[in-house]
Amino acid sequence: MSRTKASTCEFCAGRLKDKRVTIQHWFDGRLYEVEKVAAQLCQDCGERYYHAETLDAIDAMLRSKHPVEKRLSVEVVAAPS
């Protein structure tokens, strides 16, 4: 899974570890939650890194007919002034 050259976080210099994560991904004006996405996760600050090929593959999947495991309802609110 490790396809990036960096082995340390560019923000805190922490060690990166390969992991599968859940992400929120906007595509074509819609928000999707995508599970089991390959990422590198900083063990110190939690920053996530994704390979461009991984994100392109997600877009391609969403562009075509794809299985939906569940649907979620989300409220959108404005922060108090």
C-alpha positions in Angstrom: 0.0 0.0 0.0 2.9 2.4 0.6 3.3 4.3 -2.6 4.4 7.7 -1.4 8.1 8.5 -1.0 7.7 10.3 2.3 8.1 8.2 5.4 7.7 11.2 7.8 4.9 13.7 8.2 5.6 17.0 6.5 3.9 18.9 9.3 5.4 17.4 12.5 8.0 14.9 11.2 6.1 12.0 12.8 6.3 8.5 11.4 3.8 7.5 8.8 2.0 4.1 8.9 -0.1 2.4 6.2 -3.7 2.2 7.2 -7.2 1.8 5.9 -9.5 4.7 6.8 -13.0 6.1 6.2 -13.1 9.5 4.4 -15.7 12.0 3.4 -15.3 12.7 -0.3 -17.2 15.3 -2.4 -17.8 14.2 -6.0 -20.1 15.9 -8.5 -21.8 18.1 -5.9 -22.5 15.1 -3.6 -20.9 14.0 -0.4 -19.9 10.4 0.0 -18.4 8.5 2.9 -15.9 6.0 1.5 -14.7 3.2 3.7 -11.4 1.2 3.7 -9.4 3.8 1.7 -5.6 3.2 1.6 -3.8 6.0 3.4 -0.7 6.8 5.3 -1.4 8.1 8.7 0.9 10.1 10.9 1.4 8.4 14.2 1.9 11.7 16.0 -0.5 14.3 14.7 -3.0 12.2 12.7 -2.4 13.9 9.3 -3.5 11.6 6.5 -1.9 11.2 3.1 -3.6 9.7 0.0 -2.0 8.6 -3.2 -3.5 10.5 -6.3 -4.2 7.1 -7.9 -6.3 6.1 -4.9 -8.4 9.3 -5.1 -8.7 8.9 -8.9 -10.0 5.3 -8.4 -12.6 6.6 -5.9 -13.8 9.2 -8.5 -14.0 6.5 -11.2 -16.0 4.2 -8.9 -18.5 7.0 -8.0 -18.8 8.0 -11.7 -20.1 4.6 -12.5 -22.8 2.5 -11.0 -21.6 1.4 -7.6 -22.9 -0.6 -4.6 -24.3 1.5 -1.7 -23.9 -0.1 1.7 -26.0 2.4 3.6 -27.5 5.9 3.4 -26.9 8.6 6.0 -28.9 11.7 6.8 -26.7 14.8 7.6 -27.8 18.2 9.0 -26.0 21.2 7.7 -25.9 24.2 10.1 -24.1 27.5 10.2 -21.8 28.3 13.1 -23.0 30.9 15.6 -21.7 34.4 15.0 
